[in-house]
Amino acid sequence: MDAKRTGPTWRGGGFGLLLSAAIVVVVVGVAGRQPAGAQPSQVPGSPAPSDPAVPSMAPAATPLVPAPTARPSIAPLGYGLDGSGWFQLDSTGTDSITGYRLTAGALGRAGPFTVDLPNPAFAAGPFGGLVLYGGDDGTRSEIGSLSVADGSQRVLLTSDQPVWRATLDRNAANLYYVLLDRTTRAELGIWRLHLDGTRKSELVASPPAWEANLQPVTAVEFAWGPAGDVLAVYTCGLGVGCRTRVLDVATGKVRSYDEVPLLGDIIGVTADSYIAYENCPGFPCRLMRVDLATGAVDTLVEEAGPAVLVVAAAGPMVVYEAPSVPDYELLGFDLTTGTTRQVYADAMNGPALVSSLQRRSLNISLPTDWLVLGPEGELLPLSGSPGAPQALRLGDNVRVPLTGVSR
């Protein structure tokens, strides 16, 4: 699903090709601004009169889908990798996208779990032992969670208005989501639902003034800060780039980075900044850093391929594919020291960095100092691809085959 390299000195292909081949979440329009007829929460709330009355549903007391028979563990992977959650969302259909299939599991366990979803759909996480997923059938959106330990599912939210994207906080106590108007596809703001069922959904961020300038919106994505105290929400428009706002979850304060040039996808959020691609038509692309406090923008890397933000023992590191080199090479930019070093090198036909670009739904939770390599950069290799994904540890280049990651 990732674009293939077109020359002997570069792997990854153009950014535009990658995005066009990746999963695009498109919300379908039907009538109605005021959501009606969805399931109410168990304890009624009182939204402001000017806000859309967003129906919600507390988590089911029992799983919507019973847990499958417990699956035996496979040979342990060691290195603290066992039990790490992973997921990938793939489109289904031959001539057109008819739906999506979520495949998820935990490292060190035999076999994954799957959930079939309508088109459009999304997935996010893992959040501890949960993967969040959602789908819209044209009249109703349903958001649920999948346990990577036993495959059980729970309904968290239903809405007559489309839910574009959703995320869970660190303790999986609150669901944050972006709601759209089904007729106009205009954003209705960012909402929060307390999953203990004590109240209805509440509006935490109104739609930004610049949202109309990004129409048609092609994607809205979430990215959490490392402490779980800030939530970055970036909105991308067709051909114009992305704009970001950041919610302080404790105070409810929202900052919109209107002074920042339109950038590309966010790679990750640190304690004091967010990292994003420049608004590029293809790779290589410049990597940018935006200061959360001041909005100041500086360039981290002049030319980079696909990149990930790695949780490293020495501090956060942006690892990216180096362009225009004879062999395949990953470089790491240390965000604490500002230095760059080689973290991995291999032949051009070897495994490549698995990165979760916007509109490409895949992810894996890993301990400190680990990242993932896969055939053609895939977490779940395409049919016929040689090899299997593997975890790579920074520093000593220990590689561990991820035998529990499979379809």
DRENDO-1510 file (C-alpha; in Angstrom, 1 decimal, always signed):
<recs>
REC; n; res; u; v; w
REC; 1; MET; +0.0; +0.0; +0.0 .
REC; 2; ASP; +3.0; +2.3; +0.4 .
REC; 3; ALA; +4.4; +3.7; -2.8 .
REC; 4; LYS; +7.4; +1.9; -4.1 .
REC; 5; ARG; +10.8; +3.4; -4.9 .
REC; 6; THR; +11.4; +4.4; -8.4 .
REC; 7; GLY; +15.2; +4.6; -8.5 .
REC; 8; PRO; +18.2; +2.8; -7.0 .
REC; 9; THR; +19.1; +5.5; -4.6 .
REC; 10; TRP; +15.7; +6.2; -2.9 .
REC; 11; ARG; +13.1; +4.2; -1.1 .
REC; 12; GLY; +9.7; +5.5; -0.4 .
REC; 13; GLY; +8.5; +7.2; -3.6 .
REC; 14; GLY; +6.6; +10.4; -3.7 .
REC; 15; PHE; +4.5; +11.7; -0.8 .
REC; 16; GLY; +1.6; +12.3; -3.1 .
REC; 17; LEU; +1.7; +8.7; -4.4 .
REC; 18; LEU; +1.8; +7.4; -0.9 .
REC; 19; LEU; -1.2; +9.4; +0.2 .
REC; 20; SER; -3.2; +8.6; -2.9 .
REC; 21; ALA; -2.6; +4.9; -2.3 .
REC; 22; ALA; -3.3; +5.1; +1.4 .
REC; 23; ILE; -6.6; +4.9; +3.2 .
REC; 24; VAL; -8.7; +8.0; +2.9 .
REC; 25; VAL; -11.4; +8.6; +5.4 .
REC; 26; VAL; -14.3; +10.3; +3.6 .
REC; 27; VAL; -17.5; +11.2; +5.5 .
REC; 28; VAL; -20.7; +10.8; +3.5 .
REC; 29; GLY; -23.3; +13.5; +3.7 .
REC; 30; VAL; -27.0; +12.9; +4.6 .
REC; 31; ALA; -29.5; +15.5; +6.0 .
REC; 32; GLY; -29.7; +17.0; +9.5 .
REC; 33; ARG; -27.7; +19.3; +11.7 .
REC; 34; GLN; -29.3; +18.5; +15.1 .
REC; 35; PRO; -28.4; +14.9; +15.9 .
REC; 36; ALA; -31.6; +13.0; +16.7 .
REC; 37; GLY; -32.6; +9.5; +17.6 .
REC; 38; ALA; -29.3; +8.2; +18.8 .
REC; 39; GLN; -28.8; +6.5; +22.1 .
REC; 40; PRO; -28.8; +8.8; +25.2 .
REC; 41; SER; -26.3; +8.5; +28.0 .
REC; 42; GLN; -27.6; +7.0; +31.2 .
REC; 43; VAL; -27.3; +10.3; +33.1 .
REC; 44; PRO; -28.8; +13.3; +31.1 .
REC; 45; GLY; -26.7; +16.3; +30.7 .
REC; 46; SER; -27.5; +19.9; +29.7 .
REC; 47; PRO; -25.5; +21.1; +26.6 .
REC; 48; ALA; -25.6; +24.8; +25.9 .
REC; 49; PRO; -28.6; +25.8; +23.8 .
REC; 50; SER; -26.3; +26.9; +20.9 .
REC; 51; ASP; -24.4; +23.6; +20.8 .
REC; 52; PRO; -25.6; +20.6; +18.8 .
REC; 53; ALA; -27.2; +18.1; +21.2 .
REC; 54; VAL; -24.8; +15.3; +20.7 .
REC; 55; PRO; -26.3; +11.9; +21.7 .
REC; 56; SER; -24.0; +9.5; +23.3 .
REC; 57; MET; -23.9; +6.1; +24.9 .
REC; 58; ALA; -22.0; +4.8; +27.9 .
REC; 59; PRO; -19.9; +1.6; +27.4 .
REC; 60; ALA; -22.0; -1.5; +27.3 .
REC; 61; ALA; -21.9; -3.4; +30.6 .
REC; 62; THR; -21.0; -6.6; +28.7 .
REC; 63; PRO; -19.1; -6.8; +25.4 .
REC; 64; LEU; -21.1; -6.2; +22.3 .
REC; 65; VAL; -19.2; -9.1; +20.8 .
REC; 66; PRO; -18.3; -11.9; +23.2 .
REC; 67; ALA; -14.6; -12.6; +23.6 .
REC; 68; PRO; -13.3; -15.5; +21.5 .
REC; 69; THR; -11.8; -18.5; +23.2 .
REC; 70; ALA; -8.5; -17.5; +24.8 .
REC; 71; ARG; -5.7; -18.0; +22.4 .
REC; 72; PRO; -2.5; -19.5; +23.6 .
REC; 73; SER; +0.7; -17.5; +23.7 .
REC; 74; ILE; +3.4; -18.3; +21.1 .
REC; 75; ALA; +7.1; -18.4; +21.8 .
REC; 76; PRO; +7.9; -15.2; +23.8 .
REC; 77; LEU; +9.6; -12.4; +22.0 .
REC; 78; GLY; +11.4; -11.1; +25.1 .
REC; 79; TYR; +13.0; -7.7; +25.4 .
REC; 80; GLY; +9.8; -6.4; +27.0 .
REC; 81; LEU; +7.9; -6.6; +23.6 .
REC; 82; ASP; +5.4; -9.2; +24.6 .
REC; 83; GLY; +1.9; -7.9; +25.1 .
REC; 84; SER; +2.4; -4.7; +23.0 .
REC; 85; GLY; -0.7; -3.9; +20.9 .
REC; 86; TRP; -0.8; -3.4; +17.2 .
REC; 87; PHE; -3.4; -2.8; +14.5 .
REC; 88; GLN; -3.8; -2.1; +10.8 .
REC; 89; LEU; -6.8; -1.0; +8.9 .
REC; 90; ASP; -7.1; -2.2; +5.2 .
REC; 91; SER; -9.8; -1.4; +2.6 .
REC; 92; THR; -11.9; -4.2; +1.2 .
REC; 93; GLY; -13.4; -4.6; -2.3 .
REC; 94; THR; -11.9; -5.3; -5.7 .
REC; 95; ASP; -13.0; -2.5; -8.0 .
REC; 96; SER; -14.0; +0.0; -5.3 .
REC; 97; ILE; -13.8; +0.4; -1.5 .
REC; 98; THR; -16.8; -1.5; -0.1 .
REC; 99; GLY; -15.6; -1.4; +3.5 .
REC; 100; TYR; -12.6; -1.8; +5.8 .
REC; 101; ARG; -11.2; -4.6; +7.9 .
REC; 102; LEU; -9.4; -3.9; +11.2 .
REC; 103; THR; -6.8; -6.4; +12.1 .
REC; 104; ALA; -5.3; -6.1; +15.6 .
REC; 105; GLY; -3.6; -8.2; +18.3 .
REC; 106; ALA; -0.8; -8.3; +20.9 .
REC; 107; LEU; +2.8; -9.4; +20.4 .
REC; 108; GLY; +3.5; -12.8; +21.8 .
REC; 109; ARG; +0.0; -14.2; +21.2 .
REC; 110; ALA; -1.1; -16.6; +18.5 .
REC; 111; GLY; -3.3; -15.0; +15.8 .
REC; 112; PRO; -5.0; -11.6; +15.5 .
REC; 113; PHE; -8.6; -10.4; +15.9 .
REC; 114; THR; -10.6; -8.7; +13.1 .
REC; 115; VAL; -13.5; -6.4; +12.8 .
REC; 116; ASP; -15.3; -5.6; +9.6 .
REC; 117; LEU; -16.4; -1.9; +9.2 .
REC; 118; PRO; -18.4; +0.1; +6.6 .
REC; 119; ASN; -16.9; +2.8; +4.4 .
REC; 120; PRO; -15.9; +5.3; +5.8 .
REC; 121; ALA; -14.1; +3.9; +8.8 .
REC; 122; PHE; -11.1; +4.7; +11.0 .
REC; 123; ALA; -9.0; +3.1; +13.7 .
REC; 124; ALA; -6.6; +4.6; +16.4 .
REC; 125; GLY; -4.4; +3.4; +19.2 .
REC; 126; PRO; -3.4; +1.2; +20.7 .
REC; 127; PHE; -4.5; +2.7; +24.0 .
REC; 128; GLY; -3.2; +0.3; +26.5 .
REC; 129; GLY; -4.9; -2.9; +25.6 .
REC; 130; LEU; -7.5; -1.3; +23.4 .
REC; 131; VAL; -7.8; -0.3; +19.8 .
REC; 132; LEU; -10.4; +2.3; +19.0 .
REC; 133; TYR; -12.5; +2.0; +15.8 .
REC; 134; GLY; -15.4; +3.7; +14.1 .
REC; 135; GLY; -17.5; +3.5; +11.0 .
REC; 136; ASP; -20.4; +5.3; +9.4 .
REC; 137; ASP; -23.1; +3.6; +7.4 .
REC; 138; GLY; -24.6; +6.7; +5.9 .
REC; 139; THR; -27.2; +7.3; +8.6 .
REC; 140; ARG; -25.4; +6.5; +11.9 .
REC; 141; SER; -21.9; +6.5; +13.3 .
REC; 142; GLU; -20.8; +3.9; +15.8 .
REC; 143; ILE; -17.5; +4.1; +17.8 .
REC; 144; GLY; -16.3; +1.0; +19.6 .
REC; 145; SER; -13.2; -0.5; +21.2 .
REC; 146; LEU; -11.5; -3.8; +20.6 .
REC; 147; SER; -9.4; -5.6; +23.3 .
REC; 148; VAL; -6.1; -6.9; +21.8 .
REC; 149; ALA; -6.0; -9.4; +24.7 .
REC; 150; ASP; -9.2; -11.3; +24.1 .
REC; 151; GLY; -10.9; -9.8; +21.1 .
REC; 152; SER; -13.9; -8.5; +23.0 .
REC; 153; GLN; -15.7; -5.4; +21.7 .
REC; 154; ARG; -17.7; -2.6; +23.3 .
REC; 155; VAL; -19.8; +0.2; +21.9 .
REC; 156; LEU; -18.7; +3.6; +23.2 .
REC; 157; LEU; -20.7; +6.1; +21.2 .
REC; 158; THR; -23.5; +6.2; +18.6 .
REC; 159; SER; -24.4; +9.4; +16.7 .
REC; 160; ASP; -26.7; +10.4; +13.9 .
REC; 161; GLN; -24.1; +12.9; +12.8 .
REC; 162; PRO; -20.8; +11.5; +11.4 .
REC; 163; VAL; -17.9; +11.1; +13.8 .
REC; 164; TRP; -14.9; +11.9; +11.6 .
REC; 165; ARG; -12.2; +10.8; +14.0 .
REC; 166; ALA; -11.9; +9.8; +17.7 .
REC; 167; THR; -9.2; +9.1; +20.3 .
REC; 168; LEU; -9.0; +7.9; +23.9 .
REC; 169; ASP; -7.0; +9.6; +26.7 .
REC; 170; ARG; -4.2; +7.8; +28.6 .
REC; 171; ASN; -6.5; +6.1; +31.1 .
REC; 172; ALA; -9.2; +5.3; +28.5 .
REC; 173; ALA; -11.6; +7.3; +30.7 .
REC; 174; ASN; -12.6; +9.9; +28.1 .
REC; 175; LEU; -13.4; +9.7; +24.4 .
REC; 176; TYR; -12.5; +12.7; +22.3 .
REC; 177; TYR; -14.0; +13.0; +18.8 .
REC; 178; VAL; -14.6; +15.4; +15.9 .
REC; 179; LEU; -18.2; +15.6; +14.8 .
REC; 180; LEU; -19.4; +16.7; +11.4 .
REC; 181; ASP; -22.7; +18.0; +10.0 .
REC; 182; ARG; -24.1; +15.2; +7.8 .
REC; 183; THR; -25.4; +17.6; +5.2 .
REC; 184; THR; -22.7; +20.1; +4.8 .
REC; 185; ARG; -19.7; +18.2; +6.2 .
REC; 186; ALA; -18.8; +21.3; +8.2 .
REC; 187; GLU; -17.1; +20.6; +11.5 .
REC; 188; LEU; -19.3; +20.8; +14.6 .
REC; 189; GLY; -16.3; +21.0; +17.0 .
REC; 190; ILE; -14.3; +18.6; +19.2 .
REC; 191; TRP; -16.3; +16.8; +21.8 .
REC; 192; ARG; -15.6; +14.7; +24.9 .
REC; 193; LEU; -17.5; +11.8; +26.4 .
REC; 194; HIS; -16.8; +10.6; +29.9 .
REC; 195; LEU; -16.9; +6.8; +29.6 .
REC; 196; ASP; -18.3; +6.2; +33.1 .
REC; 197; GLY; -21.7; +7.2; +31.8 .
REC; 198; THR; -22.2; +10.1; +34.2 .
REC; 199; ARG; -22.9; +12.8; +31.6 .
REC; 200; LYS; -23.6; +13.5; +28.0 .
REC; 201; SER; -21.0; +14.5; +25.5 .
REC; 202; GLU; -19.6; +18.1; +26.0 .
REC; 203; LEU; -18.1; +20.5; +23.5 .
REC; 204; VAL; -14.5; +21.2; +24.3 .
REC; 205; ALA; -13.4; +23.1; +21.2 .
REC; 206; SER; -15.6; +25.1; +18.8 .
REC; 207; PRO; -15.0; +24.8; +15.1 .
REC; 208; PRO; -12.1; +27.0; +14.0 .
REC; 209; ALA; -12.7; +30.1; +11.9 .
REC; 210; TRP; -10.3; +28.9; +9.3 .
REC; 211; GLU; -12.1; +25.5; +8.8 .
REC; 212; ALA; -14.0; +26.9; +5.8 .
REC; 213; ASN; -10.7; +27.8; +4.1 .
REC; 214; LEU; -9.6; +24.2; +4.1 .
REC; 215; GLN; -12.7; +22.8; +2.3 .
REC; 216; PRO; -12.9; +20.2; +1.1 .
REC; 217; VAL; -11.4; +18.7; +4.2 .
REC; 218; THR; -9.5; +15.5; +3.5 .
REC; 219; ALA; -8.5; +14.5; +7.0 .
REC; 220; VAL; -8.7; +15.3; +10.7 .
REC; 221; GLU; -6.2; +13.5; +13.0 .
REC; 222; PHE; -5.3; +13.5; +16.7 .
REC; 223; ALA; -1.9; +13.3; +18.3 .
REC; 224; TRP; -1.3; +13.2; +22.1 .
REC; 225; GLY; +1.6; +14.8; +23.9 .
REC; 226; PRO; +3.9; +12.4; +25.8 .
REC; 227; ALA; +2.3; +13.2; +29.2 .
REC; 228; GLY; -1.2; +12.9; +27.9 .
REC; 229; ASP; -1.9; +16.5; +28.9 .
REC; 230; VAL; -2.2; +18.1; +25.5 .
REC; 231; LEU; -4.1; +16.9; +22.4 .
REC; 232; ALA; -3.1; +18.2; +19.0 .
REC; 233; VAL; -5.8; +18.1; +16.3 .
REC; 234; TYR; -4.7; +18.8; +12.8 .
REC; 235; THR; -7.1; +19.4; +9.9 .
REC; 236; CYS; -6.0; +19.0; +6.2 .
REC; 237; GLY; -7.6; +20.5; +3.1 .
REC; 238; LEU; -7.3; +19.2; -0.4 .
REC; 239; GLY; -4.0; +20.5; -1.9 .
REC; 240; VAL; -3.6; +23.3; +0.7 .
REC; 241; GLY; -2.0; +21.6; +3.6 .
REC; 242; CYS; -2.9; +21.2; +7.3 .
REC; 243; ARG; -3.6; +23.5; +10.2 .
REC; 244; THR; -3.3; +22.6; +13.9 .
REC; 245; ARG; -4.9; +23.4; +17.2 .
REC; 246; VAL; -3.8; +22.1; +20.6 .
REC; 247; LEU; -6.2; +21.4; +23.5 .
REC; 248; ASP; -4.9; +21.6; +27.1 .
REC; 249; VAL; -7.1; +18.9; +28.6 .
REC; 250; ALA; -6.8; +20.2; +32.2 .
REC; 251; THR; -7.7; +23.8; +31.6 .
REC; 252; GLY; -9.8; +23.4; +28.4 .
REC; 253; LYS; -7.7; +26.1; +26.7 .
REC; 254; VAL; -7.4; +25.7; +22.9 .
REC; 255; ARG; -4.6; +27.3; +20.9 .
REC; 256; SER; -5.0; +27.5; +17.1 .
REC; 257; TYR; -1.6; +28.0; +15.4 .
REC; 258; ASP; -2.9; +30.4; +12.8 .
REC; 259; GLU; +0.4; +32.2; +12.5 .
REC; 260; VAL; +2.1; +29.0; +11.4 .
REC; 261; PRO; +2.3; +28.3; +7.7 .
REC; 262; LEU; +0.2; +25.5; +6.5 .
REC; 263; LEU; +2.2; +22.3; +7.0 .
REC; 264; GLY; +1.8; +18.7; +6.2 .
REC; 265; ASP; +1.0; +15.7; +8.5 .
REC; 266; ILE; +2.1; +15.8; +12.1 .
REC; 267; ILE; +4.7; +13.2; +13.0 .
REC; 268; GLY; +4.4; +13.6; +16.7 .
REC; 269; VAL; +4.1; +15.8; +19.8 .
REC; 270; THR; +6.7; +16.4; +22.4 .
REC; 271; ALA; +6.5; +18.2; +25.8 .
REC; 272; ASP; +7.1; +21.6; +24.1 .
REC; 273; SER; +6.5; +21.3; +20.4 .
REC; 274; TYR; +4.9; +19.4; +17.6 .
REC; 275; ILE; +6.8; +17.9; +14.6 .
REC; 276; ALA; +5.4; +18.0; +11.1 .
REC; 277; TYR; +6.3; +17.6; +7.5 .
REC; 278; GLU; +6.5; +20.7; +5.4 .
REC; 279; ASN; +3.6; +21.0; +3.0 .
REC; 280; CYS; +5.3; +18.9; +0.3 .
REC; 281; PRO; +4.1; +17.4; -3.0 .
REC; 282; GLY; +6.4; +14.4; -2.4 .
REC; 283; PHE; +9.5; +13.0; -0.7 .
REC; 284; PRO; +12.1; +14.1; +0.2 .
REC; 285; CYS; +10.4; +16.7; +2.4 .
REC; 286; ARG; +11.6; +19.1; +5.0 .
REC; 287; LEU; +10.8; +18.3; +8.7 .
REC; 288; MET; +9.6; +21.2; +10.8 .
REC; 289; ARG; +9.2; +21.9; +14.5 .
REC; 290; VAL; +6.5; +24.3; +16.0 .
REC; 291; ASP; +7.0; +25.6; +19.5 .
REC; 292; LEU; +3.8; +25.0; +21.5 .
REC; 293; ALA; +4.2; +28.2; +23.6 .
REC; 294; THR; +5.2; +30.7; +21.0 .
REC; 295; GLY; +4.2; +29.3; +17.6 .
REC; 296; ALA; +7.8; +29.8; +16.4 .
REC; 297; VAL; +8.7; +27.5; +13.5 .
REC; 298; ASP; +12.2; +26.1; +12.7 .
REC; 299; THR; +13.5; +23.5; +10.3 .
REC; 300; LEU; +14.8; +20.2; +11.9 .
REC; 301; VAL; +15.8; +18.4; +8.7 .
REC; 302; GLU; +16.2; +19.8; +5.2 .
REC; 303; GLU; +15.5; +16.6; +3.3 .
REC; 304; ALA; +13.8; +13.5; +4.8 .
REC; 305; GLY; +11.7; +10.5; +3.8 .
REC; 306; PRO; +8.9; +8.9; +5.9 .
REC; 307; ALA; +9.6; +9.6; +9.6 .
REC; 308; VAL; +8.5; +8.5; +13.1 .
REC; 309; LEU; +8.8; +10.0; +16.6 .
REC; 310; VAL; +10.6; +7.4; +18.7 .
REC; 311; VAL; +10.4; +7.4; +22.5 .
REC; 312; ALA; +14.1; +7.0; +23.4 .
REC; 313; ALA; +15.8; +6.6; +26.8 .
REC; 314; ALA; +18.0; +9.7; +26.1 .
REC; 315; GLY; +15.0; +11.8; +24.9 .
REC; 316; PRO; +12.7; +12.0; +22.0 .
REC; 317; MET; +14.2; +11.2; +18.6 .
REC; 318; VAL; +12.8; +11.7; +15.0 .
REC; 319; VAL; +13.9; +8.8; +12.9 .
REC; 320; TYR; +13.6; +9.2; +9.2 .
REC; 321; GLU; +14.6; +7.6; +5.9 .
REC; 322; ALA; +17.7; +9.3; +4.4 .
REC; 323; PRO; +17.2; +10.3; +0.7 .
REC; 324; SER; +19.7; +10.0; -2.1 .
REC; 325; VAL; +22.0; +7.4; -0.6 .
REC; 326; PRO; +23.3; +4.2; -2.3 .
REC; 327; ASP; +21.8; +1.9; +0.3 .
REC; 328; TYR; +18.9; +2.1; +2.7 .
REC; 329; GLU; +19.7; +4.3; +5.7 .
REC; 330; LEU; +17.7; +5.5; +8.8 .
REC; 331; LEU; +18.9; +8.7; +10.5 .
REC; 332; GLY; +17.9; +9.9; +14.0 .
REC; 333; PHE; +17.6; +13.5; +14.9 .
REC; 334; ASP; +17.9; +13.9; +18.7 .
REC; 335; LEU; +15.4; +16.6; +19.8 .
REC; 336; THR; +17.3; +17.2; +23.0 .
REC; 337; THR; +20.9; +17.7; +21.7 .
REC; 338; GLY; +20.1; +18.7; +18.1 .
REC; 339; THR; +22.5; +16.1; +16.7 .
REC; 340; THR; +21.9; +13.5; +14.0 .
REC; 341; ARG; +23.3; +10.0; +13.8 .
REC; 342; GLN; +22.8; +6.9; +11.7 .
REC; 343; VAL; +20.6; +4.4; +13.5 .
REC; 344; TYR; +20.2; +1.7; +10.8 .
REC; 345; ALA; +21.6; +0.8; +7.4 .
REC; 346; ASP; +20.8; -2.1; +5.1 .
REC; 347; ALA; +20.6; -3.1; +1.4 .
REC; 348; MET; +17.9; -1.3; -0.6 .
REC; 349; ASN; +15.8; -4.5; -0.8 .
REC; 350; GLY; +15.8; -5.0; +2.9 .
REC; 351; PRO; +13.0; -4.1; +5.4 .
REC; 352; ALA; +11.9; -0.4; +5.6 .
REC; 353; LEU; +10.6; +1.9; +8.3 .
REC; 354; VAL; +7.0; +1.3; +9.2 .
REC; 355; SER; +5.5; +4.7; +9.6 .
REC; 356; SER; +1.9; +5.8; +10.2 .
REC; 357; LEU; +1.3; +8.6; +7.8 .
REC; 358; GLN; -2.0; +10.5; +7.9 .
REC; 359; ARG; -4.6; +8.6; +5.9 .
REC; 360; ARG; -2.6; +5.4; +6.6 .
REC; 361; SER; -4.1; +3.6; +9.6 .
REC; 362; LEU; -1.6; +1.4; +11.3 .
REC; 363; ASN; +0.3; +1.5; +14.6 .
REC; 364; ILE; +2.1; -0.5; +17.2 .
REC; 365; SER; +2.9; +0.3; +20.8 .
REC; 366; LEU; +6.5; -0.5; +21.7 .
REC; 367; PRO; +8.8; -0.1; +24.7 .
REC; 368; THR; +11.4; +2.7; +24.9 .
REC; 369; ASP; +14.1; +2.7; +22.2 .
REC; 370; TRP; +12.2; +0.4; +19.7 .
REC; 371; LEU; +10.9; +1.0; +16.2 .
REC; 372; VAL; +9.4; -1.3; +13.5 .
REC; 373; LEU; +10.8; -2.4; +10.1 .
REC; 374; GLY; +8.7; -4.3; +7.6 .
REC; 375; PRO; +8.8; -5.5; +4.0 .
REC; 376; GLU; +8.2; -2.5; +1.8 .
REC; 377; GLY; +7.5; -0.6; +5.0 .
REC; 378; GLU; +4.3; -2.6; +5.8 .
REC; 379; LEU; +3.3; -3.8; +9.2 .
REC; 380; LEU; +1.1; -6.5; +7.6 .
REC; 381; PRO; +3.0; -7.4; +4.4 .
REC; 382; LEU; +1.1; -7.5; +1.2 .
REC; 383; SER; +0.5; -11.0; -0.3 .
REC; 384; GLY; +3.7; -12.3; -1.8 .
REC; 385; SER; +6.0; -9.9; +0.1 .
REC; 386; PRO; +9.1; -11.6; +1.4 .
REC; 387; GLY; +10.0; -11.5; +5.1 .
REC; 388; ALA; +8.2; -10.5; +8.2 .
REC; 389; PRO; +8.1; -7.3; +10.3 .
REC; 390; GLN; +10.7; -6.9; +13.0 .
REC; 391; ALA; +11.4; -4.7; +15.9 .
REC; 392; LEU; +14.7; -2.8; +15.9 .
REC; 393; ARG; +16.2; -1.5; +19.1 .
REC; 394; LEU; +18.2; +1.8; +18.9 .
REC; 395; GLY; +21.8; +1.7; +20.1 .
REC; 396; ASP; +22.7; -1.9; +19.5 .
REC; 397; ASN; +20.5; -2.7; +16.5 .
REC; 398; VAL; +19.0; -5.8; +18.1 .
REC; 399; ARG; +16.3; -7.1; +15.7 .
REC; 400; VAL; +13.4; -9.3; +16.9 .
REC; 401; PRO; +11.0; -10.9; +14.3 .
REC; 402; LEU; +7.4; -9.9; +15.2 .
REC; 403; THR; +6.0; -13.4; +14.8 .
REC; 404; GLY; +2.7; -12.4; +16.4 .
REC; 405; VAL; +1.9; -9.9; +13.7 .
REC; 406; SER; +0.0; -11.6; +11.0 .
REC; 407; ARG; -3.3; -11.7; +9.2 .
</recs>
